[in-house]
Amino acid sequence: MQNHKKPRGRPKSIFKESSAGTLQSLDRALETLTTLAALERSTLSDLSRETGVPTATTHRILTTLSNRGYVSFDEQRQEWMVGIEAYRTGASYLNRNSVVEIGRPILRRLMRDTGETANMAMPDGSHVVFVSQVETGNPIRAFFPPGARTPMYASGTGKALLAEMSTNAVQALLSDVAYEAFTDRTHRSTISLLEDLTLVRQRGWSFDDEERYAGMSCTGAAILNQFGIPCAGISVSGPTARINKANVAYFGEMVLDAAREITIAIGGSPR
């Protein structure tokens, strides 16, 4: 009688793995979803071109994601969009994040006290990602949809976060950044930005003086965790006619007080 021994160890995966131990198919799917989120909506060919993934492969990825509800397809416009399941997944992150949860009522109060839109954003490399917003009722107002990203050097919240870092850390973080001139007031170099950050450190709050959008300004302050490291930031934003050099200190101090309140509420270490 022949003895068939069972092979020892785990069976081989049916998925292709790279030398780094990652699933290539999953990596491509996540890249596709991330790119689609940044574009908001896209045709198949445009999305394939953006990701560098062949059109046929991109279509299979989108079909799979669509079956799971992570993307949806607009038949009329022939465009793909992020689906409701992606929102649920992101909402799970926000729900578990005490900074967002604790900060929400403070943002609402900040909006009422200032009359301007209050925002919360978190660092993501050399960018900030907006995770919460309480809009003012004013007809002309700033708006940043959840998940919107903007470079730190052209953001009130971003500059507030950078100001809490050392000069060496800022230079290392921005070493590969190509400064884009969004307006004629956008910082064009790290040297210019560092001069601004010196003022931010002295005051405790930042001022985005039409550096991202012409006609719109904001002031921001950093939220610090228990180690004194910036983990998020808040800001109020609105038209330059209402937030400008003449009154920015008024808004800045209110934003700074709110940021300190959130810092303490999450067990952080305020400076």
Buried (B, 14 or more C-beta within 10 A) or exposed (E): EEEEEEEEEEEEEEEEEEEEEEBEBEEBBBBBBEBBBEBEBBBBEBBBEBBEBEEEBBBBBBEBBBEEBBBBBEEEEEBBBBBEBBBEEBEEEBEEBEBBBBBBEBBEBBBEBBBBBBBBBBBEEBBBBBBBBBBBEEEEBBEBEBBBBBBBBBBBBBBBBBBBBEEEEBBEBBEEBEBEEBBEBBBEEBEEBBEBBEEBBEBBBBBBBBBBBEEBBBBBBBBBBEEEBBBBBBBBBBBBEBBBEEEBEEBBBBBBBBBBBBBBBBEBEBE
